[in-house]
Amino acid sequence: MIIYKWKIKQLKRSIPDDYVKEVDYIVEAIDGKYTQVIYGNVSFDKETNVSSTPFNALTETLVISWVKSKISPSDVEAQLADKVNLLKTPISAVGMPWEVAED
């Protein structure tokens, strides 16, 4: 079973009004020993995304909800699931038959 962890890596804000203009996020998919990560960025326009939450009162959970409202979380998680499944069951490999890997 894949577990998804959403995290906020950085906020970019306007200093005069503390409005968050950009959010950098990361989504990690973990399935036992297999892990894959996707990094992303979303922008916010003050005219269409008015926030009444003061900057100092923001929480990671709230900002993650903003990110998820701008993208398709199910698409992101599906992409990660595909990447994890390729690690678990590879469909390609590299190497040459005349060279043996050393431990």
N, CA, C and O atoms as a GROMACS GRO file, in nm:
protein
  412
    1MET      N    1   0.083  -0.117   0.000
    1MET     CA    2   0.000   0.000   0.000
    1MET      C    3   0.089   0.124   0.000
    1MET      O    4   0.183   0.134   0.078
    2ILE      N    5   0.057   0.218  -0.086
    2ILE     CA    6   0.136   0.341  -0.098
    2ILE      C    7   0.080   0.447  -0.002
    2ILE      O    8  -0.040   0.471   0.004
    3ILE      N    9   0.171   0.508   0.071
    3ILE     CA   10   0.136   0.619   0.159
    3ILE      C   11   0.189   0.747   0.095
    3ILE      O   12   0.305   0.753   0.053
    4TYR      N   13   0.104   0.849   0.087
    4TYR     CA   14   0.142   0.976   0.027
    4TYR      C   15   0.159   1.081   0.136
    4TYR      O   16   0.073   1.097   0.223
    5LYS      N   17   0.271   1.153   0.129
    5LYS     CA   18   0.298   1.260   0.225
    5LYS      C   19   0.313   1.391   0.148
    5LYS      O   20   0.404   1.406   0.066
    6TRP      N   21   0.224   1.485   0.175
    6TRP     CA   22   0.227   1.618   0.115
    6TRP      C   23   0.298   1.712   0.211
    6TRP      O   24   0.268   1.714   0.331
    7LYS      N   25   0.393   1.790   0.159
    7LYS     CA   26   0.469   1.884   0.242
    7LYS      C   27   0.487   2.016   0.167
    7LYS      O   28   0.494   2.019   0.045
    8ILE      N   29   0.493   2.122   0.243
    8ILE     CA   30   0.522   2.254   0.186
    8ILE      C   31   0.671   2.280   0.206
    8ILE      O   32   0.723   2.268   0.317
    9LYS      N   33   0.739   2.316   0.098
    9LYS     CA   34   0.882   2.341   0.105
    9LYS      C   35   0.914   2.490   0.121
    9LYS      O   36   1.014   2.526   0.184
   10GLN      N   37   0.831   2.578   0.063
   10GLN     CA   38   0.862   2.720   0.066
   10GLN      C   39   0.740   2.803   0.030
   10GLN      O   40   0.656   2.760  -0.050
   11LEU      N   41   0.730   2.920   0.088
   11LEU     CA   42   0.626   3.017   0.052
   11LEU      C   43   0.695   3.144   0.003
   11LEU      O   44   0.794   3.189   0.061
   12LYS      N   45   0.642   3.200  -0.105
   12LYS     CA   46   0.690   3.329  -0.153
   12LYS      C   47   0.575   3.427  -0.133
   12LYS      O   48   0.463   3.403  -0.178
   13ARG      N   49   0.603   3.538  -0.063
   13ARG     CA   50   0.497   3.631  -0.031
   13ARG      C   51   0.534   3.774  -0.062
   13ARG      O   52   0.652   3.808  -0.077
   14SER      N   53   0.434   3.856  -0.072
   14SER     CA   54   0.450   4.000  -0.088
   14SER      C   55   0.467   4.060   0.052
   14SER      O   56   0.383   4.038   0.138
   15ILE      N   57   0.574   4.134   0.075
   15ILE     CA   58   0.600   4.188   0.209
   15ILE      C   59   0.497   4.292   0.254
   15ILE      O   60   0.454   4.286   0.369
   16PRO      N   61   0.455   4.386   0.169
   16PRO     CA   62   0.362   4.488   0.218
   16PRO      C   63   0.231   4.433   0.277
   16PRO      O   64   0.180   4.486   0.375
   17ASP      N   65   0.179   4.327   0.217
   17ASP     CA   66   0.050   4.275   0.266
   17ASP      C   67   0.056   4.129   0.310
   17ASP      O   68  -0.046   4.071   0.345
   18ASP      N   69   0.175   4.068   0.308
   18ASP     CA   70   0.194   3.929   0.347
   18ASP      C   71   0.114   3.830   0.264
   18ASP      O   72   0.088   3.719   0.308
   19TYR      N   73   0.075   3.869   0.143
   19TYR     CA   74  -0.002   3.780   0.056
   19TYR      C   75   0.091   3.672  -0.002
   19TYR      O   76   0.196   3.704  -0.058
   20VAL      N   77   0.052   3.546   0.011
   20VAL     CA   78   0.130   3.435  -0.044
   20VAL      C   79   0.106   3.427  -0.194
   20VAL      O   80  -0.005   3.404  -0.240
   21LYS      N   81   0.216   3.447  -0.270
   21LYS     CA   82   0.207   3.449  -0.416
   21LYS      C   83   0.241   3.314  -0.478
   21LYS      O   84   0.187   3.278  -0.582
   22GLU      N   85   0.331   3.241  -0.414
   22GLU     CA   86   0.374   3.112  -0.468
   22GLU      C   87   0.398   3.013  -0.355
   22GLU      O   88   0.439   3.050  -0.245
   23VAL      N   89   0.372   2.887  -0.386
   23VAL     CA   90   0.395   2.779  -0.290
   23VAL      C   91   0.473   2.668  -0.361
   23VAL      O   92   0.431   2.618  -0.466
   24ASP      N   93   0.586   2.630  -0.303
   24ASP     CA   94   0.661   2.514  -0.351
   24ASP      C   95   0.622   2.397  -0.262
   24ASP      O   96   0.624   2.407  -0.139
   25TYR      N   97   0.587   2.286  -0.324
   25TYR     CA   98   0.544   2.170  -0.247
   25TYR      C   99   0.614   2.044  -0.295
   25TYR      O  100   0.674   2.041  -0.403
   26ILE      N  101   0.605   1.942  -0.214
   26ILE     CA  102   0.662   1.812  -0.246
   26ILE      C  103   0.559   1.707  -0.205
   26ILE      O  104   0.492   1.719  -0.103
   27VAL      N  105   0.548   1.602  -0.287
   27VAL     CA  106   0.463   1.488  -0.254
   27VAL      C  107   0.552   1.365  -0.261
   27VAL      O  108   0.617   1.338  -0.362
   28GLU      N  109   0.552   1.290  -0.152
   28GLU     CA  110   0.634   1.170  -0.142
   28GLU      C  111   0.541   1.049  -0.137
   28GLU      O  112   0.443   1.048  -0.063
   29ALA      N  113   0.574   0.948  -0.216
   29ALA     CA  114   0.500   0.822  -0.215
   29ALA      C  115   0.591   0.715  -0.158
   29ALA      O  116   0.704   0.696  -0.205
   30ILE      N  117   0.543   0.645  -0.057
   30ILE     CA  118   0.623   0.543   0.011
   30ILE      C  119   0.546   0.411   0.011
   30ILE      O  120   0.431   0.404   0.054
   31ASP      N  121   0.613   0.308  -0.038
   31ASP     CA  122   0.556   0.173  -0.038
   31ASP      C  123   0.667   0.079   0.008
   31ASP      O  124   0.744   0.028  -0.073
   32GLY      N  125   0.674   0.057   0.139
   32GLY     CA  126   0.782  -0.025   0.192
   32GLY      C  127   0.915   0.040   0.168
   32GLY      O  128   0.940   0.152   0.212
   33LYS      N  129   1.003  -0.030   0.096
   33LYS     CA  130   1.136   0.024   0.068
   33LYS      C  131   1.140   0.112  -0.058
   33LYS      O  132   1.245   0.165  -0.093
   34TYR      N  133   1.029   0.126  -0.125
   34TYR     CA  134   1.023   0.204  -0.249
   34TYR      C  135   0.967   0.343  -0.223
   34TYR      O  136   0.861   0.358  -0.162
   35THR      N  137   1.039   0.444  -0.269
   35THR     CA  138   0.998   0.583  -0.249
   35THR      C  139   1.018   0.662  -0.377
   35THR      O  140   1.119   0.647  -0.446
   36GLN      N  141   0.922   0.746  -0.408
   36GLN     CA  142   0.932   0.838  -0.521
   36GLN      C  143   0.879   0.974  -0.475
   36GLN      O  144   0.798   0.984  -0.383
   37VAL      N  145   0.927   1.080  -0.542
   37VAL     CA  146   0.893   1.216  -0.502
   37VAL      C  147   0.859   1.300  -0.625
   37VAL      O  148   0.919   1.283  -0.732
   38ILE      N  149   0.763   1.389  -0.609
   38ILE     CA  150   0.731   1.489  -0.710
   38ILE      C  151   0.737   1.626  -0.643
   38ILE      O  152   0.683   1.646  -0.534
   39TYR      N  153   0.805   1.719  -0.709
   39TYR     CA  154   0.810   1.858  -0.663
   39TYR      C  155   0.719   1.940  -0.752
   39TYR      O  156   0.706   1.913  -0.871
   40GLY      N  157   0.655   2.042  -0.694
   40GLY     CA  158   0.569   2.128  -0.773
   40GLY      C  159   0.563   2.269  -0.718
   40GLY      O  160   0.613   2.298  -0.609
   41ASN      N  161   0.502   2.355  -0.795
   41ASN     CA  162   0.488   2.496  -0.759
   41ASN      C  163   0.353   2.544  -0.809
   41ASN      O  164   0.314   2.514  -0.922
   42VAL      N  165   0.283   2.618  -0.726
   42VAL     CA  166   0.159   2.682  -0.769
   42VAL      C  167   0.166   2.830  -0.735
   42VAL      O  168   0.227   2.870  -0.637
   43SER      N  169   0.102   2.909  -0.819
   43SER     CA  170   0.097   3.054  -0.800
   43SER      C  171  -0.044   3.096  -0.763
   43SER      O  172  -0.142   3.031  -0.800
   44PHE      N  173  -0.052   3.205  -0.689
   44PHE     CA  174  -0.180   3.258  -0.648
   44PHE      C  175  -0.188   3.404  -0.688
   44PHE      O  176  -0.092   3.480  -0.673
   45ASP      N  177  -0.304   3.442  -0.737
   45ASP     CA  178  -0.331   3.578  -0.783
   45ASP      C  179  -0.425   3.642  -0.682
   45ASP      O  180  -0.534   3.590  -0.656
   46LYS      N  181  -0.384   3.753  -0.625
   46LYS     CA  182  -0.462   3.817  -0.519
   46LYS      C  183  -0.604   3.852  -0.564
   46LYS      O  184  -0.697   3.848  -0.483
   47GLU      N  185  -0.621   3.886  -0.689
   47GLU     CA  186  -0.753   3.924  -0.738
   47GLU      C  187  -0.851   3.807  -0.741
   47GLU      O  188  -0.971   3.826  -0.724
   48THR      N  189  -0.801   3.686  -0.764
   48THR     CA  190  -0.890   3.570  -0.774
   48THR      C  191  -0.880   3.474  -0.657
   48THR      O  192  -0.966   3.387  -0.641
   49ASN      N  193  -0.778   3.488  -0.575
   49ASN     CA  194  -0.758   3.398  -0.460
   49ASN      C  195  -0.734   3.480  -0.334
   49ASN      O  196  -0.624   3.479  -0.279
   50VAL      N  197  -0.834   3.547  -0.289
   50VAL     CA  198  -0.820   3.631  -0.171
   50VAL      C  199  -0.816   3.545  -0.046
   50VAL      O  200  -0.903   3.461  -0.024
   51SER      N  201  -0.713   3.566   0.037
   51SER     CA  202  -0.700   3.491   0.161
   51SER      C  203  -0.714   3.588   0.278
   51SER      O  204  -0.652   3.694   0.280
   52SER      N  205  -0.795   3.551   0.373
   52SER     CA  206  -0.812   3.636   0.491
   52SER      C  207  -0.730   3.585   0.609
   52SER      O  208  -0.741   3.639   0.720
   53THR      N  209  -0.649   3.482   0.587
   53THR     CA  210  -0.568   3.426   0.695
   53THR      C  211  -0.437   3.505   0.706
   53THR      O  212  -0.362   3.512   0.609
   54PRO      N  213  -0.409   3.563   0.823
   54PRO     CA  214  -0.282   3.634   0.840
   54PRO      C  215  -0.164   3.539   0.820
   54PRO      O  216  -0.172   3.421   0.855
   55PHE      N  217  -0.055   3.590   0.763
   55PHE     CA  218   0.061   3.507   0.732
   55PHE      C  219   0.108   3.428   0.853
   55PHE      O  220   0.135   3.309   0.842
   56ASN      N  221   0.119   3.493   0.967
   56ASN     CA  222   0.169   3.426   1.087
   56ASN      C  223   0.074   3.319   1.140
   56ASN      O  224   0.112   3.240   1.227
   57ALA      N  225  -0.050   3.316   1.091
   57ALA     CA  226  -0.147   3.217   1.136
   57ALA      C  227  -0.158   3.099   1.040
   57ALA      O  228  -0.233   3.005   1.066
   58LEU      N  229  -0.084   3.103   0.929
   58LEU     CA  230  -0.092   2.994   0.832
   58LEU      C  231  -0.036   2.865   0.892
   58LEU      O  232   0.057   2.867   0.973
   59THR      N  233  -0.096   2.754   0.851
   59THR     CA  234  -0.045   2.622   0.889
   59THR      C  235  -0.013   2.545   0.762
   59THR      O  236  -0.063   2.577   0.655
   60GLU      N  237   0.070   2.445   0.776
   60GLU     CA  238   0.103   2.362   0.660
   60GLU      C  239  -0.022   2.294   0.607
   60GLU      O  240  -0.039   2.281   0.485
   61THR      N  241  -0.109   2.250   0.695
   61THR     CA  242  -0.233   2.184   0.653
   61THR      C  243  -0.318   2.278   0.568
   61THR      O  244  -0.374   2.236   0.466
   62LEU      N  245  -0.329   2.404   0.609
   62LEU     CA  246  -0.408   2.500   0.532
   62LEU      C  247  -0.346   2.524   0.395
   62LEU      O  248  -0.417   2.524   0.294
   63VAL      N  249  -0.216   2.545   0.392
   63VAL     CA  250  -0.150   2.573   0.264
   63VAL      C  251  -0.155   2.452   0.171
   63VAL      O  252  -0.169   2.468   0.050
   64ILE      N  253  -0.145   2.332   0.226
   64ILE     CA  254  -0.160   2.211   0.144
   64ILE      C  255  -0.300   2.208   0.082
   64ILE      O  256  -0.316   2.169  -0.033
   65SER      N  257  -0.401   2.250   0.157
   65SER     CA  258  -0.537   2.253   0.101
   65SER      C  259  -0.546   2.354  -0.012
   65SER      O  260  -0.618   2.331  -0.109
   66TRP      N  261  -0.473   2.466  -0.002
   66TRP     CA  262  -0.469   2.562  -0.112
   66TRP      C  263  -0.408   2.498  -0.237
   66TRP      O  264  -0.461   2.511  -0.347
   67VAL      N  265  -0.295   2.429  -0.217
   67VAL     CA  266  -0.227   2.363  -0.329
   67VAL      C  267  -0.322   2.263  -0.395
   67VAL      O  268  -0.336   2.262  -0.518
   68LYS      N  269  -0.385   2.180  -0.314
   68LYS     CA  270  -0.474   2.077  -0.369
   68LYS      C  271  -0.594   2.137  -0.441
   68LYS      O  272  -0.652   2.073  -0.528
   69SER      N  273  -0.631   2.260  -0.405
   69SER     CA  274  -0.744   2.325  -0.475
   69SER      C  275  -0.703   2.376  -0.613
   69SER      O  276  -0.788   2.404  -0.696
   70LYS      N  277  -0.572   2.389  -0.636
   70LYS     CA  278  -0.522   2.441  -0.764
   70LYS      C  279  -0.478   2.332  -0.861
   70LYS      O  280  -0.463   2.357  -0.980
   71ILE      N  281  -0.455   2.211  -0.809
   71ILE     CA  282  -0.408   2.101  -0.893
   71ILE      C  283  -0.502   1.982  -0.873
   71ILE      O  284  -0.600   1.990  -0.800
   72SER      N  285  -0.470   1.872  -0.940
   72SER     CA  286  -0.546   1.749  -0.920
   72SER      C  287  -0.464   1.653  -0.834
   72SER      O  288  -0.375   1.586  -0.884
   73PRO      N  289  -0.495   1.647  -0.702
   73PRO     CA  290  -0.419   1.556  -0.616
   73PRO      C  291  -0.422   1.411  -0.664
   73PRO      O  292  -0.323   1.340  -0.653
   74SER      N  293  -0.535   1.368  -0.719
   74SER     CA  294  -0.544   1.229  -0.765
   74SER      C  295  -0.450   1.205  -0.884
   74SER      O  296  -0.395   1.096  -0.896
   75ASP      N  297  -0.432   1.303  -0.971
   75ASP     CA  298  -0.339   1.289  -1.083
   75ASP      C  299  -0.195   1.280  -1.033
   75ASP      O  300  -0.117   1.197  -1.081
   76VAL      N  301  -0.160   1.365  -0.936
   76VAL     CA  302  -0.025   1.362  -0.879
   76VAL      C  303   0.002   1.227  -0.814
   76VAL      O  304   0.107   1.167  -0.836
   77GLU      N  305  -0.092   1.180  -0.735
   77GLU     CA  306  -0.074   1.052  -0.667
   77GLU      C  307  -0.071   0.936  -0.766
   77GLU      O  308  -0.001   0.837  -0.742
   78ALA      N  309  -0.146   0.944  -0.875
   78ALA     CA  310  -0.142   0.840  -0.977
   78ALA      C  311  -0.005   0.836  -1.046
   78ALA      O  312   0.048   0.728  -1.074
   79GLN      N  313   0.052   0.954  -1.074
   79GLN     CA  314   0.186   0.959  -1.134
   79GLN      C  315   0.288   0.896  -1.041
   79GLN      O  316   0.374   0.818  -1.084
   80LEU      N  317   0.277   0.928  -0.913
   80LEU     CA  318   0.370   0.870  -0.815
   80LEU      C  319   0.351   0.719  -0.804
   80LEU      O  320   0.448   0.645  -0.793
   81ALA      N  321   0.227   0.673  -0.806
   81ALA     CA  322   0.200   0.530  -0.798
   81ALA      C  323   0.265   0.458  -0.916
   81ALA      O  324   0.323   0.350  -0.900
   82ASP      N  325   0.255   0.517  -1.035
   82ASP     CA  326   0.318   0.457  -1.154
   82ASP      C  327   0.469   0.447  -1.135
   82ASP      O  328   0.530   0.345  -1.168
   83LYS      N  329   0.530   0.553  -1.080
   83LYS     CA  330   0.675   0.552  -1.058
   83LYS      C  331   0.716   0.447  -0.955
   83LYS      O  332   0.815   0.377  -0.972
   84VAL      N  333   0.638   0.436  -0.847
   84VAL     CA  334   0.668   0.336  -0.745
   84VAL      C  335   0.653   0.196  -0.803
   84VAL      O  336   0.737   0.109  -0.777
   85ASN      N  337   0.548   0.173  -0.879
   85ASN     CA  338   0.526   0.040  -0.938
   85ASN      C  339   0.637   0.002  -1.036
   85ASN      O  340   0.671  -0.116  -1.048
   86LEU      N  341   0.694   0.101  -1.105
   86LEU     CA  342   0.807   0.072  -1.194
   86LEU      C  343   0.931   0.033  -1.115
   86LEU      O  344   1.012  -0.048  -1.162
   87LEU      N  345   0.947   0.089  -0.996
   87LEU     CA  346   1.059   0.047  -0.911
   87LEU      C  347   1.039  -0.096  -0.863
   87LEU      O  348   1.133  -0.175  -0.858
   88LYS      N  349   0.915  -0.127  -0.827
   88LYS     CA  350   0.885  -0.260  -0.775
   88LYS      C  351   0.893  -0.367  -0.884
   88LYS      O  352   0.937  -0.479  -0.858
   89THR      N  353   0.850  -0.332  -1.004
   89THR     CA  354   0.848  -0.425  -1.116
   89THR      C  355   0.906  -0.354  -1.238
   89THR      O  356   0.831  -0.305  -1.323
   90PRO      N  357   1.038  -0.349  -1.248
   90PRO     CA  358   1.100  -0.276  -1.360
   90PRO      C  359   1.065  -0.337  -1.496
   90PRO      O  360   1.046  -0.458  -1.508
   91ILE      N  361   1.058  -0.251  -1.596
   91ILE     CA  362   1.033  -0.297  -1.733
   91ILE      C  363   1.153  -0.273  -1.824
   91ILE      O  364   1.150  -0.306  -1.943
   92SER      N  365   1.259  -0.215  -1.766
   92SER     CA  366   1.382  -0.196  -1.843
   92SER      C  367   1.501  -0.204  -1.748
   92SER      O  368   1.487  -0.192  -1.626
   93ALA      N  369   1.618  -0.225  -1.808
   93ALA     CA  370   1.741  -0.235  -1.730
   93ALA      C  371   1.857  -0.186  -1.814
   93ALA      O  372   1.846  -0.175  -1.936
   94VAL      N  373   1.968  -0.157  -1.748
   94VAL     CA  374   2.089  -0.116  -1.819
   94VAL      C  375   2.200  -0.213  -1.784
   94VAL      O  376   2.195  -0.281  -1.681
   95GLY      N  377   2.298  -0.219  -1.868
   95GLY     CA  378   2.413  -0.305  -1.842
   95GLY      C  379   2.451  -0.384  -1.966
   95GLY      O  380   2.382  -0.381  -2.068
   96MET      N  381   2.564  -0.452  -1.956
   96MET     CA  382   2.614  -0.533  -2.066
   96MET      C  383   2.638  -0.674  -2.015
   96MET      O  384   2.688  -0.692  -1.904
   97PRO      N  385   2.603  -0.775  -2.093
   97PRO     CA  386   2.611  -0.912  -2.045
   97PRO      C  387   2.753  -0.959  -2.017
   97PRO      O  388   2.772  -1.055  -1.942
   98TRP      N  389   2.853  -0.895  -2.074
   98TRP     CA  390   2.990  -0.939  -2.053
   98TRP      C  391   3.055  -0.873  -1.931
   98TRP      O  392   3.170  -0.903  -1.899
   99GLU      N  393   2.984  -0.783  -1.863
   99GLU     CA  394   3.037  -0.722  -1.742
   99GLU      C  395   2.950  -0.766  -1.624
   99GLU      O  396   2.828  -0.752  -1.626
  100VAL      N  397   3.015  -0.817  -1.523
  100VAL     CA  398   2.946  -0.860  -1.404
  100VAL      C  399   2.963  -0.755  -1.296
  100VAL      O  400   3.075  -0.712  -1.267
  101ALA      N  401   2.853  -0.714  -1.237
  101ALA     CA  402   2.859  -0.614  -1.132
  101ALA      C  403   2.930  -0.669  -1.010
  101ALA      O  404   2.910  -0.784  -0.972
  102GLU      N  405   3.014  -0.586  -0.949
  102GLU     CA  406   3.085  -0.627  -0.829
  102GLU      C  407   3.010  -0.574  -0.706
  102GLU      O  408   2.954  -0.464  -0.709
  103ASP      N  409   3.009  -0.652  -0.600
  103ASP     CA  410   2.943  -0.609  -0.477
  103ASP      C  411   3.031  -0.521  -0.395
  103ASP      O  412   2.990  -0.475  -0.288
   0.00000   0.00000   0.00000
